[in-house]
Amino acid sequence: KMLVGLLPPLSGALTVRGGAPRRGSSLIGYVPQARELDTEASFRGVDLVGLGLDGHVWGFGLPFPSATRNERARRIGAAIEAVGASAFAGRKLREMSGGERQRLWLAQALVSEPELLLLDEPLANLDVRNQSQMAELVAGVATTRNLTVVLVAHDVNPLRRVVDRVCYVAGGGVAIGTPDEVVTAPVLSRLYGAPVEVLTDSTGRRFVVGLEEETSHPHPHGVSDVPRRELGREP
């Protein structure tokens, strides 16, 4: 929210591409975690993507500089094609799966042709197959469009093969590095202030073990009491 100019920092200074963050910057594509839209309305996927350019007129999204009709159509078509949604973008949202809608939300963030893409929990509410497909899709789009991507996720497992760096936040501390550097028993033990083990199963998924005491005392975000926690699922 600070990077898109929705929330001022409590202290210090923040710059984006050499300037102060500002609401409606076309340099940033943003997919928030909470997305409210009436899927019962006659709203098509292509309409959703178009809101990334002129959604402010209808009360959605952030305002971007106006585009001509031809330029608008070009950008919408390119964004839809980039996320592999051409086959279903003309359908109504209520007829789509969660994975299909998530692709269109991503296309909406790309339609302004940004340089920085911010994704808040892009894998939330997706099954394992769609999580993997979305992770690969974001990585492919980042490479093709030369984008920097910053995302928040509670489960790093589906993202391990595509992320360059991880900022792991836990217990009031922070560790930054590659996934293999950060998600280790010594680093997580330091962050949590307790002995932690990191186990790897036959598929390469990692599990953080030894936080039973931590998870039995829910924090404000709400954590259930479970004996074993997957990589990156923090209180």
N, C-alpha and C positions, 0 to 999 in steps of 0.2 A: 504493500500500500504506500510505503514511503517512496519507492522507486517510480510509481506512477503519479505521485503528487497528491494522493488522497489523505496522507497522514504525515504531519511534520515530525521530524525527530525531536526527542526530548532534549538532546544536547548534541554538540558536535556539528559537523557539516557533511552534507551529502551532495554529490554531483553525479549526473548521468550524461555521458558523452560530453563532458566538459562544462555542463551548465546545470543550473538548479532544476530539480524534477518539476514537471508541469503537467497538469491534467490535460489529457487529450493529445499527448505527443504521439505522432505517427511513427516515431522511432521505436516504440515499445508495443508489443502485442501482449495482451494480458488475458489469461483464462482463470477467473476466480474459482474457488472451491464451491461456493454456493451460487447456483444458477437457477433462478426462478423464471419459468416461462410456462404459459398455459398451453400444454400439449394437446388439449382438446380443441383448441381453435384451429381454423384452417390455415395453419402455418407450415410452409414447406421448408425443407432444408436450405434451399437457395435463398429464401427470405431471411433465415437466421444468419447466414454468412453475410448478407448485405447489411445487416445491422452494424457490422464492424466499421462501415463507412458512414452511415447516416442514422444509426440507432438513437442518437440523442434527440432526433425529431420526435421519436415515439416513446422516449423515456428509458431507452435501453442503452447501455454502453457509454462510451466516451466520444465526444464530437471530434471528427477529423476534418481536415480541409476538404471542401466540396470537390467532386470530380465530375467530369462530363459523363453523359450517358454511356458513350462508347468505352471510356476509360473505366467507369464503374463496372460495366459488364466484363471487361477484360480482367480486371482484378479479381472479381468474384469467381470467374471461370478458372483462373490460374490457381486460386487458393483451393477450390474444390478439387481440382485435378491433383494438386500437391499432396492432399491427404487421402487420395484414392476414393473419393466419394461421388464420382461422376455418375455411377450407376443408380444411386438412390437419392441424390440431392433434390430431385424434383418431387419426391414423395412428401407426404405430410409427416410431421414429427411424431405424431401419435402412432404411426405405422412403423417406426424404426426401433431398433434395439438400442440398448444403452451404449454399446460400442460404436454404433453408427452415429448416434447423436454426439458422442464425444469427439469423433472425427470432425464433425461440422463445427463444434465449438472451437476446435483448434484452427479450422479454416477461417473462422471469423477473426481470430487473433492474427492470422497471417495476411488478411485481405488488405491491410494498410501498408504491406511490404516493410515490416519493421526490421531493425537491426538487432533488437534484444527481445527475447520471448520469455515471459514470466508465466509459470504454470503452478497453480496451487492445487496439490493433490490430484494430478491428472489421471491417476490410476484408481481413484476411489470408486467404489461401486461397480467395478469391472471384474469379471471372472478371470481365472489364471490365464486362459488363452488370450483374451482381449488385453490383459495387462501386458503380456509379452509383445503383442502386436503393436500396441500403442507406444511402448518404449522404443521399439525398432523404428516406428513411424517418425517419432520425434527426432530420433538420431539421424534418420535419413533426410528429413526436412532441414535440420540444422546444417548438415553437410552441403546439401544442394543449394540452399539459400545463403550460406555463409553466416549463419545466425549464432549468437551466443544465447544459450538457454540456461535459465536459473529456475529450478523447480523445488517444491517442498514435497516430501513423501515420508510416510511413516514406515513403509516397507521398502528397503533398498534392494532387496533380492531381484525383482524384475528389471532393475535399472543397472545392475552391477556391470554388465557388458558394454553399456553405452555411455556411462558418465565418466568424466575425466577426474573430477574432484568431488569430495564429500565434505560437508561441514556438519559434523555430528554434534548435536546439542543435547546434553543430559546433565542432571545434577548441578545445574548452574555453571557448567563448564563447556568448553568447545574444543573439538579436535578437527583439524583440517588436513586433508591430504588425499591420496588416491584411496579407493575402497579397500585395497589390500593393506594399505598402511594404517588406515583408521580402524577398520573393523577387525581388531585383534584383541586377545584377552588382556594384554598389558594396558592398552589404551583405554578400553572400556572399563577395566577395573579401576583405573585412575579417575575416570569421569564419574563413575557411580560411587567411588569410595568404598568398594566392597569387591571380594573376589568374583570374577566373572569368567566364564569359559565361552569360547566360540567354537561351535561344532559345525561340520560340513557334512551334508548327506550325499547320497550317490548321484544326485542331480546337480550338485553344486550349490544348493541353497544353504545359507548359513543360519544358525540359530544361536541366540544368546541365552546362556544358561547360568543360573545363580542369582537371579533377581527376585526370588520368591518373596523375600522380605520387603523389597521395594514395591512390588505389585500388590501386596496385601494391604497397603496404605494408599488408597487412591489419591491422586493429585487433582487439581482443578480440571484438567482435561478429561479425567475419568479413565481409570485403568482397571480392568477386571482382574480378579485373583486367579492367576494361571500359573502352573508349575514351570512352563517353558515359554520363551518369547522369541518370535522370529526377529531376525536382524532388522534393527532400525525402529522397532516398535517401542517408543519411549513413553514414559509417563508425562 
